[in-house]
Every structure is written in C-alpha cells, then in structure tokens.
Amino acid sequence: MTGFARVTRQLAEGEVMCSIKSVNHRGLDIHFHVPAEMEELETDLRGIIKEGVTRGHLQVNVSYSRGGAAAPAQFNTELLDAYLRAFREAAERHHLGGQPDLNAALALPGMLSGASDREVDECVLDAVRQAAREAVAALNSFREREGAATAAEMHERARAICGLVDRMQEIRAGAVPAFQKRLREKLADLLQGAAVDPQRLAQEAAILADRSDISEELLRLRTHTEQLEQMLDKGGEIGKRLDFLLQEMNRESNTVLSKTGGLGELGLTITELALAAKSEIDKIREQALNLE
C-alpha cells in the first residue's frame, strides 16, 4: 500500500531525519539510503521496519546534519606527496608535459578529511532508531486511512456483484419457458405445421435448460462475495487470500458466460450482467493490490 512518513529529531549534536516511502509490492522489499558514517544502523533499521510492515516496496532515507561549526577540512599530506611524486615520475619516464591537477588530487578518496569522517555518537544512532520507529508508526497510520477508504469502495463493489447475481437468478427462473418457445418455433419451421407432443417438447426444453443451468455458479459467486466482505470486516493481512478468492469469483463468472449462449434474449441479458460482474471483480482485484 502506498504511504509516506518523515520524522525529524533535534539533538545537541545536530539533526537527524528518517523518511519512509511505500508503494505496492507482493512482498517486503526495503532499500536504504544511509550516510556512510551510519551504515552500521542498516541491520537495526531493517528489523524495526519488519516489526511494523510486512508488505510493500519501501524507500528508507536517513540524514544527519551535525550541529555547531563545521570542522575544517584537512589534507592528507602523505597521500598528496605520493600523488605528486608519481605524477612527475610518470611524466619524466614517458617524456610528457603538463602540471599536476590539484582538483583531481583533492578528489582522490582519503585526500581530505572532515566532519563526515568522525565517528557518530551513540546517542545520535539511538535518535535515528527512535525516528525510524516513529516513521513506521506514522506510515502505518497513513496506510490505515487509505486502507479504510479502499475497503469501503470494495464493499460497495461487492454489493453491486450481489445485486447482479440476484438479477441473473431472476432471469434464470424463466429459462425453461424460453427454451420451450424457441424449440416450438424451430420445430414448427421443420415440421411445417405438424403437431408436436407437448410432453416431449417440455422434456427437451428441460434437458437444454439443465445443460445451461447456472444456479450453482451463481450460488458460489454469491458465497465468495460474502466471504470477501467478511474478510474486509475482519481486517488483518488479507491481500494474498483476497487474491485467491477473486480468482475463484472470476472463474465462476466465466462459467456463467460459457453456459448462456442458447437462451436468446435472456442469454444476452445474462451475458451483460455477467460481464458487469467481471468488471467489478477486476476493479476489486486492482484495489486488492493496495491491501496488505
């Protein structure tokens, strides 16, 4: 589920900040951006986040601004002398001209030392850990508000599916009379006015209606929809279970569509309703990606 939280803490030693940004993901995927002098914290921060978050792609940023006047940068004179000697020896050996580039020398790792190279006090590290705990709590609060809104919309779509099921069940009740009418019309064309046994006609219509009966599929679709609403009401980690349930609902809708080809106008109406139900299921599936 998407969310964002940022916590800042002021200390005598300076200011620390921890921010967490979350987007949808099937599992828990955490990426850290931590100052080099605080790299030892990554394991602790990962544990803190896992205590409160189980799913999502998380971007965790930590910064530290030291208080007071910045310590003056210092040259590593031994490294600088070695760089200059190597430059001149290479120029003499290969008969090359030119002068050493001071900017290039200063960019070498370890050439300059400053505040970032000093060890960080333990109280600062503790402040970062606490800021991370507060950021996780704030992130979850943000995600809970978004989750409540998402669940409310999913409830509404579930009720819409139940309404579509009710309508399809009403239409299904008129299936046998519809088959009788279609059979009578076809037989009249074939027999050119010859009498048709009403009992035989009723039997054939009943057989065709049974082959196209969707009562079990509609019952299962309604049951799954009710289970969906119960899961939303119960809360907790339902994302993966909800995904499986939606697959079953989609399968029942597809079966309904495959069985309603021989009902004429009634079949077309049921097809439209089943397609509407599939649309609602797909929309719920998209929203379910945001749930943990």
C-alpha positions in Angstrom: 0.0 0.0 0.0 1.3 3.5 -0.8 2.2 5.8 2.0 4.8 8.3 3.2 6.2 9.4 6.6 9.0 11.7 7.7 10.3 12.2 11.3 12.9 14.7 12.4 14.6 14.9 15.8 16.7 17.8 17.1 19.8 16.9 19.3 22.6 18.9 20.8 24.9 17.1 18.3 22.7 18.1 15.3 19.5 17.0 13.5 18.6 13.5 12.3 15.8 12.7 9.8 14.2 9.4 8.8 11.7 9.2 6.0 9.9 6.1 4.6 8.1 5.9 1.3 6.0 2.9 0.5 4.5 1.6 -2.8 2.7 -1.6 -3.8 4.7 -4.8 -3.8 3.9 -8.5 -3.4 6.4 -9.0 -0.6 8.6 -6.7 1.6 11.4 -5.0 -0.4 13.4 -2.4 1.6 16.0 -0.1 0.1 18.2 2.2 2.3 20.0 5.5 1.8 22.1 6.0 4.9 25.1 8.2 5.5 28.4 6.4 5.3 29.1 7.0 9.0 25.8 5.3 9.9 26.0 2.2 7.7 26.1 0.0 10.9 22.5 1.1 11.5 21.0 -0.7 8.4 20.5 -4.0 10.2 18.8 -2.4 13.1 16.6 -0.3 10.9 15.6 -3.3 8.8 14.5 -5.1 12.0 12.5 -2.1 13.2 10.7 -1.9 9.8 9.9 -5.6 9.7 8.2 -5.3 13.1 5.6 -3.0 11.6 5.4 -3.6 7.9 5.1 -7.0 6.1 4.4 -6.0 2.5 5.5 -3.2 0.1 8.4 -1.7 -1.7 10.0 0.7 0.9 12.5 3.5 0.3 14.2 4.5 3.6 16.2 7.7 3.8 18.3 8.7 6.8 20.2 12.0 7.0 22.3 13.6 9.7 23.3 17.3 9.9 25.9 18.0 12.6 25.4 20.9 14.9 27.9 23.7 15.5 30.6 25.0 13.3 31.8 22.5 10.7 35.3 21.1 11.3 37.9 22.4 8.8 38.9 20.0 6.1 42.5 18.6 6.4 44.9 17.5 3.8 46.3 14.0 3.8 49.8 15.4 3.1 51.4 12.0 2.8 48.9 10.9 0.1 49.3 14.3 -1.7 53.1 13.9 -1.7 52.8 10.4 -3.1 50.4 11.6 -5.8 52.8 14.4 -6.9 55.8 12.1 -7.0 54.0 9.5 -9.0 52.8 12.2 -11.5 56.3 13.6 -12.0 58.0 10.2 -12.3 55.4 9.2 -15.0 55.9 12.5 -16.9 59.7 12.1 -16.8 59.6 8.4 -17.9 57.3 9.0 -20.8 58.6 12.5 -21.7 55.2 14.1 -21.1 54.5 17.7 -20.4 51.9 19.3 -18.1 51.4 20.0 -14.4 49.5 18.1 -11.7 45.8 19.0 -11.4 45.1 20.0 -7.8 41.3 19.5 -8.3 41.9 15.9 -9.4 44.2 15.3 -6.5 41.7 16.6 -3.9 39.0 14.3 -5.4 41.0 11.2 -4.6 39.5 9.1 -1.8 41.1 9.9 1.6 42.8 13.1 0.4 40.5 15.3 2.5 39.2 14.5 5.9 36.4 16.4 7.7 33.3 16.1 9.9 31.8 13.2 7.9 34.9 11.1 8.8 34.3 11.4 12.6 32.5 8.7 14.5 28.9 9.3 15.3 27.9 9.4 19.0 25.7 6.5 20.2 23.0 9.0 21.3 22.7 10.1 17.6 22.3 6.5 16.5 19.7 5.9 19.1 17.8 9.0 17.9 17.8 7.5 14.3 16.4 4.3 15.6 13.7 6.1 17.5 12.9 8.3 14.5 12.6 5.1 12.4 10.1 3.6 14.9 8.0 6.8 14.8 8.2 6.9 11.0 6.9 3.3 10.8 4.0 4.2 13.1 3.2 7.3 11.0 3.4 5.3 7.8 1.0 2.6 9.1 -1.4 5.3 10.3 -1.3 6.8 6.8 -1.8 3.3 5.2 -4.7 2.5 7.6 -6.6 5.6 6.5 -6.1 4.8 2.8 -6.9 1.1 3.5 -10.2 2.1 5.2 -11.2 4.1 2.1 -10.2 1.3 -0.2 -12.2 -1.3 1.8 -15.3 0.9 1.8 -15.1 1.1 -2.0 -14.6 -2.7 -2.2 -17.6 -3.3 0.0 -19.7 -1.2 -2.4 -18.5 -3.2 -5.4 -19.2 -6.4 -3.6 -22.8 -5.3 -3.0 -23.0 -4.5 -6.7 -21.9 -8.0 -7.6 -24.6 -9.4 -5.2 -27.2 -7.3 -7.0 -26.1 -8.6 -10.4 -26.3 -12.2 -9.1 -29.9 -11.6 -7.9 -30.8 -10.3 -11.3 -29.3 -13.3 -13.1 -31.1 -15.7 -10.7 -34.4 -14.0 -11.6 -33.7 -14.4 -15.3 -32.6 -18.0 -14.9 -36.0 -18.8 -13.5 -37.5 -18.1 -16.9 -35.1 -20.3 -18.8 -37.4 -23.4 -19.3 -40.2 -21.3 -20.8 -37.7 -19.6 -23.0 -36.4 -22.9 -24.3 -39.9 -24.2 -24.9 -40.7 -21.2 -27.0 -37.5 -21.5 -29.1 -38.0 -25.2 -29.6 -41.6 -24.8 -30.6 -40.6 -22.1 -33.2 -37.8 -24.3 -34.6 -39.9 -27.4 -34.8 -42.8 -25.5 -36.4 -40.4 -24.5 -39.2 -39.1 -28.0 -39.6 -42.4 -29.9 -39.4 -44.4 -27.3 -41.4 -47.5 -27.3 -39.2 -47.4 -30.9 -38.0 -48.4 -31.5 -34.3 -45.8 -31.6 -31.6 -46.2 -33.7 -28.5 -46.3 -31.1 -25.6 -44.8 -33.6 -23.2 -41.8 -34.3 -25.5 -41.3 -30.6 -26.0 -41.2 -30.0 -22.3 -38.7 -32.8 -21.8 -36.3 -31.4 -24.4 -36.6 -27.9 -23.1 -35.9 -29.2 -19.6 -32.7 -31.1 -20.8 -31.4 -28.0 -22.6 -32.2 -25.8 -19.6 -30.3 -28.2 -17.3 -27.2 -28.1 -19.5 -27.3 -24.3 -19.3 -28.2 -24.1 -15.7 -26.1 -21.5 -13.8 -27.6 -21.9 -10.4 -24.5 -23.5 -8.8 -22.2 -20.9 -10.3 -24.4 -18.1 -9.1 -24.6 -19.6 -5.6 -20.8 -19.9 -5.4 -20.3 -16.4 -6.8 -22.6 -15.0 -4.1 -20.9 -17.1 -1.4 -17.4 -15.9 -2.5 -18.7 -12.3 -2.5 -20.0 -12.7 1.1 -16.6 -14.2 2.1 -14.9 -11.2 0.6 -16.9 -8.8 2.7 -16.3 -10.9 5.8 -12.5 -10.7 5.2 -12.7 -6.9 4.8 -14.6 -6.6 8.0 -12.2 -8.8 9.9 -9.1 -7.0 8.7 -5.6 -8.1 9.2 -3.3 -9.3 6.4 -5.7 -10.4 3.7 -4.0 -9.4 0.5 -2.9 -12.9 -0.7 -6.1 -14.6 0.5 -8.2 -12.0 -1.2 -6.3 -12.5 -4.5 -7.1 -16.2 -4.4 -10.8 -15.6 -3.7 -11.0 -13.1 -6.6 -9.6 -15.8 -8.9 -12.4 -18.1 -7.9 -15.1 -15.4 -8.4 -13.7 -14.7 -11.8 -13.8 -18.4 -12.7 -17.5 -18.6 -11.7 -18.3 -15.6 -13.9 -16.5 -17.1 -16.9 -18.5 -20.3 -16.4 -21.8 -18.4 -16.4 -20.8 -16.7 -19.6 -20.0 -20.0 -21.3 -23.4 -21.5 -20.4 -25.8 -18.8 -21.5 -25.4 -19.0 -25.3 -28.6 -20.7 -26.0 -31.1 -18.6 -24.2 -31.7 -16.0 -26.9 -32.6 -12.6 -25.5 -32.5 -13.9 -21.9 -29.0 -15.2 -22.6 -27.8 -11.8 -23.9 -29.1 -10.2 -20.8 -27.4 -12.6 -18.5 -24.2 -12.2 -20.6 -24.4 -8.4 -20.0 -24.9 -8.9 -16.3 -22.0 -11.5 -16.0 -19.7 -9.1 -17.9 -20.7 -6.3 -15.4 -19.8 -8.7 -12.5 -16.4 -9.5 -14.1 -15.8 -5.8 -14.4 -16.5 -5.3 -10.7 -14.3 -8.2 -9.8 -11.4 -6.8 -11.9 -11.8 -3.4 -10.2 -11.7 -5.1 -6.8 -8.6 -7.0 -7.9 -6.8 -3.7 -8.7 -7.7 -2.3 -5.3 -6.6 -5.5 -3.6 -3.1 -4.8 -4.7 -3.1 -1.9 -2.2 -4.0 -4.1 0.7 -1.5 -5.8 3.0 
